[in-house]
């Protein structure tokens, strides 16, 4: 089995006269945390939208486990093993945490309308399996105290964790995290780093992340890909990318002191 889970080749996407992503290529290896960084307008979230099939590339291709993603319908992406969170939290606010997580199990439902209607033994067994999986995720992310809480009444930081939990309930092979630390305080960001490491190490899930907080990037990333103006600037370890002259210039202009790039929160999303 190849160690390449996802491979993007020569991706470009144009919106009218704007070239948002220009000839971007990268691989995501199984079992790693790969983080995309870059200033505003760099094209990071656009790359996520291409993988999620929200956008279709103008040129280039994306392969996931040997399947051409660009040939798949958007609603098929989750069932292939790709889950995603968003910069702006997308939850059902007037449902409980538990019900939101159970919604994440829909890709594993195959019991049929009539079986559901009559609540057959097969349906009951499936419901038990779904609940067991959800409870495992609740325990992993320490959401026990919020299980029966309405999402609308939860603090922002908890909602971020709930959205990540719902994505995990789909049992993905690749988890796309779009700015997971956005809006979190320092303590919550530290917790997020701990959970991302657990997702990789305990669940064996590969993570592709867009992030602006360089303290979080440095803690959890195996590799970093830096972008600017829709193009790849550098790829390497967090330290290698932070010290790359093109990355320093993209963030800070021509400077000699790169320590500012390493400060928590120094990189704008």
KAPELIN-V90531 format. One line per field, one symbol per residue. phi: phi as a letter, one per 20 degrees, with the letter a starting at -180 (. if undefined). burial: 1 if it has 9 or more other C-alpha atoms within 8 Angstrom, else 0. A space follows every 50 residues. Layout:
phi=???
burial=???
This chain:
phi=.feeeccdclfbbcdmedefcclecaddegmddddecqfgmfoffffgff ffmfddffbnbcdclndfffeefgfeffffoccbdcgegdcefdcfggff ffffeffdebenfffffelfgffffffffffffffffgfgeldgfdgdef ggeefgfffgfffffffffflfecdedelfegneefffffffffffffff feemefcdcdbdefffgffdeebcdecblnceeacrfgffffefgffgff ecnfceeefffefgmfeff
burial=00011111111111000011111110111111111111101111011111 11100010011111000111010000110011111100100000111101 11011000001000110010011101000110110011101010001011 10010010111111111111011111111110010001110110111111 10011111111111111101111111111111111111011111001111 1000000100111011111
